[in-house]
Amino acid sequence: EVDVSVGLPDLPWLPESLDREIKAGDDFVQPFIGGRVDHSFNKKWSLISRADYGYAESDNRSFNISLVGDYRFRDWGSFFFGYKYMDYDLDNGNDGQEGYAFDGNMQGPVMGLNLRW
């Protein structure tokens, strides 16, 4: 949901109609399918690859791919690092204030800590 307000200072010569507030929001469902491959080199090192693809109608799709190395330093935890790329192309098909669209990607390094219990 997005709220945008545009306001001007109260000046006697400006009409009040210049103040605008726009509110928009929508929900969408996008089924996806994907796969994950985990290859262990030994008890401490493994390589994890993952890919997902989501599709709903002609203008709504997403794609995700990652490649991550995992170092298991104890039975209860591991450290992972790698690269991830995500691409989104969403459009509700409407024009004007009822319409919205997002077409972009996010990419870059990832790292974190896995805790197992």
C-alpha positions in Angstrom: 0.0 0.0 0.0 1.3 3.4 -0.9 0.2 6.8 0.5 1.5 10.0 -1.1 0.6 13.5 0.1 1.5 16.7 -1.7 0.9 19.9 0.2 1.7 23.5 -0.3 2.0 26.2 2.4 -1.1 28.1 3.3 -0.9 31.1 1.1 -4.0 33.3 0.5 -3.6 33.4 -3.3 -3.2 29.6 -3.8 -6.4 27.6 -4.3 -7.0 24.7 -1.9 -7.4 22.4 -4.8 -3.6 22.2 -5.2 -3.3 20.0 -2.1 -3.5 16.3 -3.2 -3.6 13.0 -1.4 -3.3 9.8 -3.3 -3.8 6.4 -1.8 -3.4 3.1 -3.6 -3.0 -0.5 -2.7 -3.5 -4.0 -4.2 -3.0 -7.6 -3.5 -1.8 -10.2 -6.0 -1.1 -13.9 -5.9 1.7 -15.3 -8.0 2.2 -19.0 -8.1 5.9 -20.1 -8.6 7.9 -23.2 -9.1 11.5 -23.7 -8.3 14.3 -26.0 -7.4 17.3 -26.3 -5.1 20.5 -28.3 -5.4 22.7 -28.9 -2.3 26.1 -30.5 -3.0 28.3 -31.3 0.0 32.1 -31.4 -0.7 32.9 -32.7 2.8 31.4 -32.4 6.4 32.1 -28.7 6.5 31.7 -27.2 3.0 28.7 -27.3 0.7 27.4 -25.4 -2.3 23.7 -24.5 -2.6 22.1 -23.3 -5.8 18.5 -22.2 -6.1 16.2 -21.0 -8.9 12.5 -19.9 -8.8 10.1 -18.7 -11.4 6.8 -17.1 -10.8 4.1 -16.3 -13.4 0.6 -14.8 -13.2 -0.9 -13.4 -16.4 1.1 -11.9 -19.2 2.5 -8.9 -17.3 3.3 -10.5 -13.9 6.4 -12.6 -13.5 9.3 -12.9 -11.2 12.7 -14.8 -11.3 15.1 -15.6 -8.5 18.5 -17.3 -8.7 21.2 -17.7 -6.0 24.5 -19.5 -5.6 25.7 -19.8 -2.0 28.7 -21.4 -0.3 28.1 -22.8 3.2 30.7 -23.5 5.9 29.5 -25.6 8.8 31.7 -24.6 11.8 29.7 -26.6 14.5 26.8 -29.0 14.6 24.5 -26.2 15.5 25.6 -23.5 13.0 27.1 -22.5 9.7 28.1 -19.4 7.9 26.9 -18.8 4.3 28.0 -16.4 1.6 27.2 -16.0 -2.1 25.3 -14.0 -4.7 21.6 -13.5 -5.4 19.7 -12.0 -8.4 15.9 -11.3 -8.2 13.8 -9.8 -11.1 10.2 -8.6 -10.8 7.9 -7.4 -13.5 4.4 -6.6 -12.1 1.5 -4.7 -13.8 -2.1 -4.7 -12.8 -3.2 -3.7 -16.3 -5.1 -0.5 -15.2 -4.4 3.1 -16.3 -4.5 6.4 -14.3 -4.7 6.4 -10.5 -6.0 2.8 -10.5 -2.9 1.5 -12.3 0.5 0.5 -11.0 3.5 -1.3 -12.3 6.9 -2.3 -11.0 9.7 -3.6 -13.2 13.1 -3.9 -11.5 15.7 -6.2 -10.2 17.8 -6.6 -7.1 21.1 -8.2 -7.1 24.2 -8.5 -5.0 26.2 -10.4 -2.4 24.4 -12.3 0.5 25.8 -13.6 3.7 24.5 -14.8 7.0 24.4 -17.3 9.8 22.4 -20.5 9.9 21.4 -21.8 13.3 20.2 -25.4 13.6 18.4 -26.9 16.6 
